[in-house]
């Protein structure tokens, strides 16, 4: 876990993040790369938003998804938009860095 709200890893104002990951797979794990706001300006999660850049359900080694969460509802009542991606070349996410 990298927390960007401290002096060890300061939050950049501009720029981009880049990550290359070899993702483990197994039942019961959920590897992910996501971002939450530093300040909950609009209230607690999910009101101030969450950006799931990459999520993998551990028992699906060929697929990954991204999602944006927001809205006033808590739990399953919040609003979200997601998209899945499946590797079509036969590569598994745990075999190489992507």
Gaussian input, Z-matrix of N, CA and C with variables (Angstrom, degrees):
# hf/3-21g

backbone

0 1
 N
 C     1     B1
 C     2     B2     1     A1
 N     3     B3     2     A2     1     D1
 C     4     B4     3     A3     2     D2
 C     5     B5     4     A4     3     D3
 N     6     B6     5     A5     4     D4
 C     7     B7     6     A6     5     D5
 C     8     B8     7     A7     6     D6
 N     9     B9     8     A8     7     D7
 C    10    B10     9     A9     8     D8
 C    11    B11    10    A10     9     D9
 N    12    B12    11    A11    10    D10
 C    13    B13    12    A12    11    D11
 C    14    B14    13    A13    12    D12
 N    15    B15    14    A14    13    D13
 C    16    B16    15    A15    14    D14
 C    17    B17    16    A16    15    D15
 N    18    B18    17    A17    16    D16
 C    19    B19    18    A18    17    D17
 C    20    B20    19    A19    18    D18
 N    21    B21    20    A20    19    D19
 C    22    B22    21    A21    20    D20
 C    23    B23    22    A22    21    D21
 N    24    B24    23    A23    22    D22
 C    25    B25    24    A24    23    D23
 C    26    B26    25    A25    24    D24
 N    27    B27    26    A26    25    D25
 C    28    B28    27    A27    26    D26
 C    29    B29    28    A28    27    D27
 N    30    B30    29    A29    28    D28
 C    31    B31    30    A30    29    D29
 C    32    B32    31    A31    30    D30
 N    33    B33    32    A32    31    D31
 C    34    B34    33    A33    32    D32
 C    35    B35    34    A34    33    D33
 N    36    B36    35    A35    34    D34
 C    37    B37    36    A36    35    D35
 C    38    B38    37    A37    36    D36
 N    39    B39    38    A38    37    D37
 C    40    B40    39    A39    38    D38
 C    41    B41    40    A40    39    D39
 N    42    B42    41    A41    40    D40
 C    43    B43    42    A42    41    D41
 C    44    B44    43    A43    42    D42
 N    45    B45    44    A44    43    D43
 C    46    B46    45    A45    44    D44
 C    47    B47    46    A46    45    D45
 N    48    B48    47    A47    46    D46
 C    49    B49    48    A48    47    D47
 C    50    B50    49    A49    48    D48
 N    51    B51    50    A50    49    D49
 C    52    B52    51    A51    50    D50
 C    53    B53    52    A52    51    D51
 N    54    B54    53    A53    52    D52
 C    55    B55    54    A54    53    D53
 C    56    B56    55    A55    54    D54
 N    57    B57    56    A56    55    D55
 C    58    B58    57    A57    56    D56
 C    59    B59    58    A58    57    D57
 N    60    B60    59    A59    58    D58
 C    61    B61    60    A60    59    D59
 C    62    B62    61    A61    60    D60
 N    63    B63    62    A62    61    D61
 C    64    B64    63    A63    62    D62
 C    65    B65    64    A64    63    D63
 N    66    B66    65    A65    64    D64
 C    67    B67    66    A66    65    D65
 C    68    B68    67    A67    66    D66
 N    69    B69    68    A68    67    D67
 C    70    B70    69    A69    68    D68
 C    71    B71    70    A70    69    D69
 N    72    B72    71    A71    70    D70
 C    73    B73    72    A72    71    D71
 C    74    B74    73    A73    72    D72
 N    75    B75    74    A74    73    D73
 C    76    B76    75    A75    74    D74
 C    77    B77    76    A76    75    D75
 N    78    B78    77    A77    76    D76
 C    79    B79    78    A78    77    D77
 C    80    B80    79    A79    78    D78
 N    81    B81    80    A80    79    D79
 C    82    B82    81    A81    80    D80
 C    83    B83    82    A82    81    D81
 N    84    B84    83    A83    82    D82
 C    85    B85    84    A84    83    D83
 C    86    B86    85    A85    84    D84
 N    87    B87    86    A86    85    D85
 C    88    B88    87    A87    86    D86
 C    89    B89    88    A88    87    D87
 N    90    B90    89    A89    88    D88
 C    91    B91    90    A90    89    D89
 C    92    B92    91    A91    90    D90
 N    93    B93    92    A92    91    D91
 C    94    B94    93    A93    92    D92
 C    95    B95    94    A94    93    D93
 N    96    B96    95    A95    94    D94
 C    97    B97    96    A96    95    D95
 C    98    B98    97    A97    96    D96
 N    99    B99    98    A98    97    D97
 C   100   B100    99    A99    98    D98
 C   101   B101   100   A100    99    D99
 N   102   B102   101   A101   100   D100
 C   103   B103   102   A102   101   D101
 C   104   B104   103   A103   102   D102
 N   105   B105   104   A104   103   D103
 C   106   B106   105   A105   104   D104
 C   107   B107   106   A106   105   D105
 N   108   B108   107   A107   106   D106
 C   109   B109   108   A108   107   D107
 C   110   B110   109   A109   108   D108
 N   111   B111   110   A110   109   D109
 C   112   B112   111   A111   110   D110
 C   113   B113   112   A112   111   D111
 N   114   B114   113   A113   112   D112
 C   115   B115   114   A114   113   D113
 C   116   B116   115   A115   114   D114
 N   117   B117   116   A116   115   D115
 C   118   B118   117   A117   116   D116
 C   119   B119   118   A118   117   D117
 N   120   B120   119   A119   118   D118
 C   121   B121   120   A120   119   D119
 C   122   B122   121   A121   120   D120
 N   123   B123   122   A122   121   D121
 C   124   B124   123   A123   122   D122
 C   125   B125   124   A124   123   D123
 N   126   B126   125   A125   124   D124
 C   127   B127   126   A126   125   D125
 C   128   B128   127   A127   126   D126
 N   129   B129   128   A128   127   D127
 C   130   B130   129   A129   128   D128
 C   131   B131   130   A130   129   D129
 N   132   B132   131   A131   130   D130
 C   133   B133   132   A132   131   D131
 C   134   B134   133   A133   132   D132
 N   135   B135   134   A134   133   D133
 C   136   B136   135   A135   134   D134
 C   137   B137   136   A136   135   D135
 N   138   B138   137   A137   136   D136
 C   139   B139   138   A138   137   D137
 C   140   B140   139   A139   138   D138
 N   141   B141   140   A140   139   D139
 C   142   B142   141   A141   140   D140
 C   143   B143   142   A142   141   D141
 N   144   B144   143   A143   142   D142
 C   145   B145   144   A144   143   D143
 C   146   B146   145   A145   144   D144
 N   147   B147   146   A146   145   D145
 C   148   B148   147   A147   146   D146
 C   149   B149   148   A148   147   D147
 N   150   B150   149   A149   148   D148
 C   151   B151   150   A150   149   D149
 C   152   B152   151   A151   150   D150
 N   153   B153   152   A152   151   D151
 C   154   B154   153   A153   152   D152
 C   155   B155   154   A154   153   D153
 N   156   B156   155   A155   154   D154
 C   157   B157   156   A156   155   D155
 C   158   B158   157   A157   156   D156
 N   159   B159   158   A158   157   D157
 C   160   B160   159   A159   158   D158
 C   161   B161   160   A160   159   D159
 N   162   B162   161   A161   160   D160
 C   163   B163   162   A162   161   D161
 C   164   B164   163   A163   162   D162
 N   165   B165   164   A164   163   D163
 C   166   B166   165   A165   164   D164
 C   167   B167   166   A166   165   D165
 N   168   B168   167   A167   166   D166
 C   169   B169   168   A168   167   D167
 C   170   B170   169   A169   168   D168
 N   171   B171   170   A170   169   D169
 C   172   B172   171   A171   170   D170
 C   173   B173   172   A172   171   D171
 N   174   B174   173   A173   172   D172
 C   175   B175   174   A174   173   D173
 C   176   B176   175   A175   174   D174
 N   177   B177   176   A176   175   D175
 C   178   B178   177   A177   176   D176
 C   179   B179   178   A178   177   D177
 N   180   B180   179   A179   178   D178
 C   181   B181   180   A180   179   D179
 C   182   B182   181   A181   180   D180
 N   183   B183   182   A182   181   D181
 C   184   B184   183   A183   182   D182
 C   185   B185   184   A184   183   D183
 N   186   B186   185   A185   184   D184
 C   187   B187   186   A186   185   D185
 C   188   B188   187   A187   186   D186
 N   189   B189   188   A188   187   D187
 C   190   B190   189   A189   188   D188
 C   191   B191   190   A190   189   D189
 N   192   B192   191   A191   190   D190
 C   193   B193   192   A192   191   D191
 C   194   B194   193   A193   192   D192
 N   195   B195   194   A194   193   D193
 C   196   B196   195   A195   194   D194
 C   197   B197   196   A196   195   D195
 N   198   B198   197   A197   196   D196
 C   199   B199   198   A198   197   D197
 C   200   B200   199   A199   198   D198
 N   201   B201   200   A200   199   D199
 C   202   B202   201   A201   200   D200
 C   203   B203   202   A202   201   D201
 N   204   B204   203   A203   202   D202
 C   205   B205   204   A204   203   D203
 C   206   B206   205   A205   204   D204
 N   207   B207   206   A206   205   D205
 C   208   B208   207   A207   206   D206
 C   209   B209   208   A208   207   D207
 N   210   B210   209   A209   208   D208
 C   211   B211   210   A210   209   D209
 C   212   B212   211   A211   210   D210
 N   213   B213   212   A212   211   D211
 C   214   B214   213   A213   212   D212
 C   215   B215   214   A214   213   D213
 N   216   B216   215   A215   214   D214
 C   217   B217   216   A216   215   D215
 C   218   B218   217   A217   216   D216
 N   219   B219   218   A218   217   D217
 C   220   B220   219   A219   218   D218
 C   221   B221   220   A220   219   D219
 N   222   B222   221   A221   220   D220
 C   223   B223   222   A222   221   D221
 C   224   B224   223   A223   222   D222
 N   225   B225   224   A224   223   D223
 C   226   B226   225   A225   224   D224
 C   227   B227   226   A226   225   D225
 N   228   B228   227   A227   226   D226
 C   229   B229   228   A228   227   D227
 C   230   B230   229   A229   228   D228
 N   231   B231   230   A230   229   D229
 C   232   B232   231   A231   230   D230
 C   233   B233   232   A232   231   D231
 N   234   B234   233   A233   232   D232
 C   235   B235   234   A234   233   D233
 C   236   B236   235   A235   234   D234
 N   237   B237   236   A236   235   D235
 C   238   B238   237   A237   236   D236
 C   239   B239   238   A238   237   D237
 N   240   B240   239   A239   238   D238
 C   241   B241   240   A240   239   D239
 C   242   B242   241   A241   240   D240
 N   243   B243   242   A242   241   D241
 C   244   B244   243   A243   242   D242
 C   245   B245   244   A244   243   D243
 N   246   B246   245   A245   244   D244
 C   247   B247   246   A246   245   D245
 C   248   B248   247   A247   246   D246
 N   249   B249   248   A248   247   D247
 C   250   B250   249   A249   248   D248
 C   251   B251   250   A250   249   D249
 N   252   B252   251   A251   250   D250
 C   253   B253   252   A252   251   D251
 C   254   B254   253   A253   252   D252
 N   255   B255   254   A254   253   D253
 C   256   B256   255   A255   254   D254
 C   257   B257   256   A256   255   D255
 N   258   B258   257   A257   256   D256
 C   259   B259   258   A258   257   D257
 C   260   B260   259   A259   258   D258
 N   261   B261   260   A260   259   D259
 C   262   B262   261   A261   260   D260
 C   263   B263   262   A262   261   D261
 N   264   B264   263   A263   262   D262
 C   265   B265   264   A264   263   D263
 C   266   B266   265   A265   264   D264
 N   267   B267   266   A266   265   D265
 C   268   B268   267   A267   266   D266
 C   269   B269   268   A268   267   D267
 N   270   B270   269   A269   268   D268
 C   271   B271   270   A270   269   D269
 C   272   B272   271   A271   270   D270
 N   273   B273   272   A272   271   D271
 C   274   B274   273   A273   272   D272
 C   275   B275   274   A274   273   D273
 N   276   B276   275   A275   274   D274
 C   277   B277   276   A276   275   D275
 C   278   B278   277   A277   276   D276
 N   279   B279   278   A278   277   D277
 C   280   B280   279   A279   278   D278
 C   281   B281   280   A280   279   D279
 N   282   B282   281   A281   280   D280
 C   283   B283   282   A282   281   D281
 C   284   B284   283   A283   282   D282
 N   285   B285   284   A284   283   D283
 C   286   B286   285   A285   284   D284
 C   287   B287   286   A286   285   D285
 N   288   B288   287   A287   286   D286
 C   289   B289   288   A288   287   D287
 C   290   B290   289   A289   288   D288
 N   291   B291   290   A290   289   D289
 C   292   B292   291   A291   290   D290
 C   293   B293   292   A292   291   D291

   B1=1.4441
   B2=1.5172
   B3=1.3159
   B4=1.4594
   B5=1.5177
   B6=1.3099
   B7=1.4592
   B8=1.5177
   B9=1.3159
   B10=1.4597
   B11=1.5196
   B12=1.3166
   B13=1.4587
   B14=1.5204
   B15=1.3135
   B16=1.4663
   B17=1.5224
   B18=1.3143
   B19=1.4618
   B20=1.5271
   B21=1.3324
   B22=1.4668
   B23=1.5294
   B24=1.3032
   B25=1.4637
   B26=1.5199
   B27=1.3416
   B28=1.4734
   B29=1.5273
   B30=1.3011
   B31=1.4548
   B32=1.5261
   B33=1.3398
   B34=1.4628
   B35=1.5227
   B36=1.3096
   B37=1.4576
   B38=1.5249
   B39=1.3219
   B40=1.4585
   B41=1.5235
   B42=1.3059
   B43=1.4562
   B44=1.5097
   B45=1.3204
   B46=1.4542
   B47=1.5217
   B48=1.3167
   B49=1.4463
   B50=1.5203
   B51=1.2998
   B52=1.4582
   B53=1.5163
   B54=1.3089
   B55=1.4619
   B56=1.5182
   B57=1.3127
   B58=1.4635
   B59=1.5217
   B60=1.3148
   B61=1.4616
   B62=1.5176
   B63=1.3058
   B64=1.4604
   B65=1.5226
   B66=1.3160
   B67=1.4537
   B68=1.5257
   B69=1.3265
   B70=1.4642
   B71=1.5259
   B72=1.3241
   B73=1.4574
   B74=1.5184
   B75=1.3201
   B76=1.4504
   B77=1.5245
   B78=1.3019
   B79=1.4644
   B80=1.5212
   B81=1.3121
   B82=1.4574
   B83=1.5142
   B84=1.3265
   B85=1.4687
   B86=1.5216
   B87=1.3314
   B88=1.4616
   B89=1.5289
   B90=1.3540
   B91=1.4647
   B92=1.5326
   B93=1.3295
   B94=1.4576
   B95=1.5250
   B96=1.3204
   B97=1.4645
   B98=1.5168
   B99=1.3352
   B100=1.4558
   B101=1.5186
   B102=1.3219
   B103=1.4607
   B104=1.5250
   B105=1.3323
   B106=1.4570
   B107=1.5222
   B108=1.3189
   B109=1.4632
   B110=1.5274
   B111=1.3159
   B112=1.4615
   B113=1.5277
   B114=1.2982
   B115=1.4733
   B116=1.5225
   B117=1.3033
   B118=1.4616
   B119=1.5259
   B120=1.3085
   B121=1.4625
   B122=1.5241
   B123=1.3271
   B124=1.4636
   B125=1.5338
   B126=1.3234
   B127=1.4539
   B128=1.5192
   B129=1.3455
   B130=1.4633
   B131=1.5291
   B132=1.3196
   B133=1.4681
   B134=1.5118
   B135=1.2975
   B136=1.4565
   B137=1.5198
   B138=1.3232
   B139=1.4681
   B140=1.5175
   B141=1.3178
   B142=1.4614
   B143=1.5266
   B144=1.3232
   B145=1.4497
   B146=1.5169
   B147=1.3076
   B148=1.4671
   B149=1.5205
   B150=1.3090
   B151=1.4586
   B152=1.5201
   B153=1.3172
   B154=1.4598
   B155=1.5298
   B156=1.3209
   B157=1.4533
   B158=1.5262
   B159=1.3294
   B160=1.4507
   B161=1.5171
   B162=1.3262
   B163=1.4590
   B164=1.5235
   B165=1.3205
   B166=1.4590
   B167=1.5189
   B168=1.3106
   B169=1.4568
   B170=1.5187
   B171=1.3244
   B172=1.4544
   B173=1.5104
   B174=1.3164
   B175=1.4522
   B176=1.5335
   B177=1.3521
   B178=1.4693
   B179=1.5269
   B180=1.3338
   B181=1.4624
   B182=1.5279
   B183=1.3310
   B184=1.4682
   B185=1.5176
   B186=1.3323
   B187=1.4652
   B188=1.5186
   B189=1.3172
   B190=1.4528
   B191=1.5278
   B192=1.3152
   B193=1.4610
   B194=1.5235
   B195=1.3193
   B196=1.4626
   B197=1.5229
   B198=1.3380
   B199=1.4589
   B200=1.5317
   B201=1.3212
   B202=1.4598
   B203=1.5276
   B204=1.3386
   B205=1.4600
   B206=1.5297
   B207=1.3302
   B208=1.4568
   B209=1.5210
   B210=1.3076
   B211=1.4603
   B212=1.5158
   B213=1.3228
   B214=1.4601
   B215=1.5189
   B216=1.3164
   B217=1.4578
   B218=1.5139
   B219=1.3108
   B220=1.4552
   B221=1.5267
   B222=1.3123
   B223=1.4586
   B224=1.5098
   B225=1.3271
   B226=1.4618
   B227=1.5214
   B228=1.3267
   B229=1.4623
   B230=1.5254
   B231=1.3294
   B232=1.4587
   B233=1.5370
   B234=1.3238
   B235=1.4579
   B236=1.5201
   B237=1.3258
   B238=1.4555
   B239=1.5220
   B240=1.3035
   B241=1.4621
   B242=1.5154
   B243=1.3264
   B244=1.4607
   B245=1.5239
   B246=1.3100
   B247=1.4605
   B248=1.5166
   B249=1.3291
   B250=1.4606
   B251=1.5219
   B252=1.3213
   B253=1.4538
   B254=1.5201
   B255=1.3221
   B256=1.4572
   B257=1.5193
   B258=1.3284
   B259=1.4623
   B260=1.5264
   B261=1.3213
   B262=1.4639
   B263=1.5265
   B264=1.3439
   B265=1.4665
   B266=1.5289
   B267=1.3239
   B268=1.4570
   B269=1.5143
   B270=1.3267
   B271=1.4611
   B272=1.5233
   B273=1.3260
   B274=1.4581
   B275=1.5160
   B276=1.3085
   B277=1.4653
   B278=1.5244
   B279=1.3155
   B280=1.4549
   B281=1.5364
   B282=1.3086
   B283=1.4675
   B284=1.5273
   B285=1.3106
   B286=1.4525
   B287=1.5226
   B288=1.3199
   B289=1.4613
   B290=1.5227
   B291=1.3157
   B292=1.4695
   B293=1.5100
   A1=108.53
   A2=115.54
   A3=121.54
   A4=107.07
   A5=116.25
   A6=120.04
   A7=107.62
   A8=115.53
   A9=120.32
   A10=113.18
   A11=117.93
   A12=119.48
   A13=112.21
   A14=117.09
   A15=120.07
   A16=109.73
   A17=116.69
   A18=120.40
   A19=113.58
   A20=119.06
   A21=121.59
   A22=110.19
   A23=117.16
   A24=122.80
   A25=107.56
   A26=117.74
   A27=119.83
   A28=112.14
   A29=114.92
   A30=121.57
   A31=110.55
   A32=118.53
   A33=119.43
   A34=110.64
   A35=115.76
   A36=120.39
   A37=110.04
   A38=116.73
   A39=122.44
   A40=108.53
   A41=116.92
   A42=120.54
   A43=111.65
   A44=114.44
   A45=119.63
   A46=109.83
   A47=115.06
   A48=121.86
   A49=107.46
   A50=115.91
   A51=120.33
   A52=108.03
   A53=116.52
   A54=120.91
   A55=109.22
   A56=115.76
   A57=122.23
   A58=105.94
   A59=115.78
   A60=119.26
   A61=111.71
   A62=115.51
   A63=122.95
   A64=104.12
   A65=116.68
   A66=121.56
   A67=111.02
   A68=118.07
   A69=119.92
   A70=110.17
   A71=116.32
   A72=116.94
   A73=110.25
   A74=114.02
   A75=123.34
   A76=107.04
   A77=116.77
   A78=120.23
   A79=109.74
   A80=116.55
   A81=121.13
   A82=116.26
   A83=119.12
   A84=119.48
   A85=109.57
   A86=116.51
   A87=122.17
   A88=108.11
   A89=117.82
   A90=119.68
   A91=110.70
   A92=116.43
   A93=119.08
   A94=111.70
   A95=115.33
   A96=124.31
   A97=104.77
   A98=117.09
   A99=119.83
   A100=111.09
   A101=114.26
   A102=120.72
   A103=109.58
   A104=114.36
   A105=122.75
   A106=107.73
   A107=118.49
   A108=119.59
   A109=111.78
   A110=116.29
   A111=121.36
   A112=109.58
   A113=116.53
   A114=121.80
   A115=109.25
   A116=117.00
   A117=120.95
   A118=109.34
   A119=116.26
   A120=123.15
   A121=112.55
   A122=117.11
   A123=120.89
   A124=112.68
   A125=117.56
   A126=121.65
   A127=111.83
   A128=117.30
   A129=121.02
   A130=111.55
   A131=115.02
   A132=120.42
   A133=109.29
   A134=117.55
   A135=130.45
   A136=114.26
   A137=117.47
   A138=120.98
   A139=113.64
   A140=118.03
   A141=120.47
   A142=112.53
   A143=117.91
   A144=122.07
   A145=115.17
   A146=114.13
   A147=123.57
   A148=106.85
   A149=116.94
   A150=122.48
   A151=108.24
   A152=116.86
   A153=122.15
   A154=106.85
   A155=116.51
   A156=121.37
   A157=109.90
   A158=116.64
   A159=121.77
   A160=108.35
   A161=115.90
   A162=121.66
   A163=107.75
   A164=115.90
   A165=120.79
   A166=108.20
   A167=116.34
   A168=120.37
   A169=105.67
   A170=116.86
   A171=123.47
   A172=117.97
   A173=118.75
   A174=120.02
   A175=112.91
   A176=118.12
   A177=123.06
   A178=109.09
   A179=118.59
   A180=121.67
   A181=115.76
   A182=118.70
   A183=120.93
   A184=113.19
   A185=118.45
   A186=118.92
   A187=111.79
   A188=114.50
   A189=122.70
   A190=107.95
   A191=117.13
   A192=119.54
   A193=110.35
   A194=114.97
   A195=123.39
   A196=107.22
   A197=116.34
   A198=119.21
   A199=110.10
   A200=115.64
   A201=122.45
   A202=106.97
   A203=117.07
   A204=122.82
   A205=109.01
   A206=116.95
   A207=121.58
   A208=109.09
   A209=116.78
   A210=121.73
   A211=113.65
   A212=115.09
   A213=121.62
   A214=114.12
   A215=117.87
   A216=120.16
   A217=112.58
   A218=116.46
   A219=121.18
   A220=109.23
   A221=116.32
   A222=120.67
   A223=111.86
   A224=116.84
   A225=121.22
   A226=113.16
   A227=117.98
   A228=121.01
   A229=112.99
   A230=118.16
   A231=119.24
   A232=110.41
   A233=115.93
   A234=122.49
   A235=108.20
   A236=117.00
   A237=120.34
   A238=110.27
   A239=114.93
   A240=123.33
   A241=106.58
   A242=117.85
   A243=119.70
   A244=110.74
   A245=114.87
   A246=122.68
   A247=107.52
   A248=116.98
   A249=121.70
   A250=110.58
   A251=115.30
   A252=122.16
   A253=107.66
   A254=117.57
   A255=122.58
   A256=108.63
   A257=116.56
   A258=121.03
   A259=108.75
   A260=116.46
   A261=120.09
   A262=113.33
   A263=117.42
   A264=119.43
   A265=113.34
   A266=117.89
   A267=121.35
   A268=114.51
   A269=117.86
   A270=122.08
   A271=110.02
   A272=115.84
   A273=120.52
   A274=108.93
   A275=117.67
   A276=121.94
   A277=112.93
   A278=117.97
   A279=120.10
   A280=112.72
   A281=119.14
   A282=122.02
   A283=113.87
   A284=116.74
   A285=120.88
   A286=109.88
   A287=116.78
   A288=119.90
   A289=110.07
   A290=115.81
   A291=121.45
   A292=109.04
   D1=129.29
   D2=174.96
   D3=-113.19
   D4=121.01
   D5=175.86
   D6=-103.58
   D7=122.25
   D8=-175.53
   D9=-93.82
   D10=13.48
   D11=-179.59
   D12=-104.33
   D13=24.26
   D14=177.49
   D15=-130.65
   D16=174.43
   D17=-175.91
   D18=-75.34
   D19=-15.43
   D20=178.91
   D21=-70.66
   D22=-41.72
   D23=178.48
   D24=-132.86
   D25=81.64
   D26=-173.93
   D27=-66.59
   D28=147.50
   D29=179.66
   D30=-69.22
   D31=121.89
   D32=176.28
   D33=-72.66
   D34=145.81
   D35=178.90
   D36=-83.99
   D37=-39.41
   D38=179.36
   D39=-131.96
   D40=161.91
   D41=175.68
   D42=123.42
   D43=-159.98
   D44=-179.53
   D45=-144.41
   D46=157.87
   D47=175.06
   D48=-105.27
   D49=142.68
   D50=176.18
   D51=-133.63
   D52=136.29
   D53=-179.28
   D54=-140.30
   D55=140.73
   D56=171.74
   D57=-119.87
   D58=126.13
   D59=-173.18
   D60=-131.43
   D61=140.48
   D62=165.90
   D63=-104.77
   D64=115.46
   D65=-168.23
   D66=-97.37
   D67=122.28
   D68=176.40
   D69=-69.95
   D70=154.37
   D71=173.72
   D72=-136.39
   D73=143.23
   D74=178.66
   D75=-179.03
   D76=162.29
   D77=176.02
   D78=-63.33
   D79=138.57
   D80=172.88
   D81=87.77
   D82=2.04
   D83=176.07
   D84=-113.15
   D85=158.43
   D86=-176.38
   D87=-145.86
   D88=72.19
   D89=179.29
   D90=-60.14
   D91=140.63
   D92=-175.52
   D93=-155.82
   D94=155.05
   D95=169.92
   D96=-128.19
   D97=116.66
   D98=-177.09
   D99=-144.76
   D100=165.10
   D101=-178.41
   D102=-130.26
   D103=138.94
   D104=173.48
   D105=-122.16
   D106=153.35
   D107=178.15
   D108=-68.28
   D109=152.11
   D110=176.48
   D111=-68.98
   D112=-43.84
   D113=179.93
   D114=-110.58
   D115=134.18
   D116=175.87
   D117=-84.87
   D118=68.67
   D119=-175.40
   D120=-57.05
   D121=-38.88
   D122=-176.60
   D123=-101.22
   D124=7.82
   D125=179.82
   D126=116.68
   D127=-176.66
   D128=-178.29
   D129=-69.63
   D130=170.27
   D131=179.79
   D132=-54.15
   D133=137.23
   D134=4.00
   D135=-98.03
   D136=10.62
   D137=-172.96
   D138=-58.52
   D139=-34.75
   D140=179.88
   D141=-93.11
   D142=-0.19
   D143=172.70
   D144=95.77
   D145=160.11
   D146=173.84
   D147=-153.16
   D148=137.97
   D149=177.72
   D150=-116.89
   D151=110.01
   D152=175.26
   D153=-90.03
   D154=101.23
   D155=-176.65
   D156=-71.54
   D157=-42.49
   D158=178.63
   D159=-149.60
   D160=129.32
   D161=173.15
   D162=-135.26
   D163=142.70
   D164=177.80
   D165=-132.69
   D166=129.24
   D167=172.82
   D168=-81.92
   D169=121.87
   D170=-166.95
   D171=-51.06
   D172=-28.47
   D173=-178.67
   D174=-92.75
   D175=8.87
   D176=177.88
   D177=-118.86
   D178=80.31
   D179=-172.44
   D180=-72.20
   D181=-3.50
   D182=179.40
   D183=-110.35
   D184=2.26
   D185=-174.92
   D186=-132.10
   D187=153.54
   D188=176.67
   D189=-144.89
   D190=164.16
   D191=179.89
   D192=-144.72
   D193=163.81
   D194=174.88
   D195=-130.13
   D196=152.46
   D197=-175.96
   D198=-154.55
   D199=147.36
   D200=172.82
   D201=-118.54
   D202=128.16
   D203=-179.92
   D204=-113.38
   D205=139.87
   D206=175.19
   D207=-165.08
   D208=178.95
   D209=173.49
   D210=111.44
   D211=173.52
   D212=-175.71
   D213=-84.00
   D214=-25.08
   D215=-176.44
   D216=-73.07
   D217=149.58
   D218=176.84
   D219=-101.99
   D220=154.98
   D221=178.71
   D222=64.81
   D223=-133.49
   D224=-176.36
   D225=-75.92
   D226=-4.37
   D227=-179.05
   D228=-88.95
   D229=-2.25
   D230=-179.93
   D231=-78.18
   D232=170.54
   D233=-178.33
   D234=-97.96
   D235=140.99
   D236=175.42
   D237=-153.51
   D238=154.75
   D239=174.13
   D240=-127.95
   D241=130.15
   D242=-179.91
   D243=-134.93
   D244=163.04
   D245=179.78
   D246=-145.79
   D247=137.01
   D248=178.94
   D249=-107.44
   D250=155.21
   D251=178.56
   D252=-135.29
   D253=130.12
   D254=178.78
   D255=-116.48
   D256=129.16
   D257=176.98
   D258=-67.08
   D259=125.34
   D260=-175.82
   D261=-99.36
   D262=-7.60
   D263=-176.80
   D264=-91.84
   D265=7.07
   D266=178.92
   D267=87.92
   D268=-6.83
   D269=178.29
   D270=-70.47
   D271=142.33
   D272=173.52
   D273=-99.33
   D274=147.79
   D275=-177.15
   D276=-64.34
   D277=-19.70
   D278=179.91
   D279=-93.10
   D280=-1.66
   D281=-177.03
   D282=-85.75
   D283=-31.67
   D284=-176.47
   D285=-149.92
   D286=168.02
   D287=176.79
   D288=-78.97
   D289=141.25
   D290=-179.14
   D291=-124.21

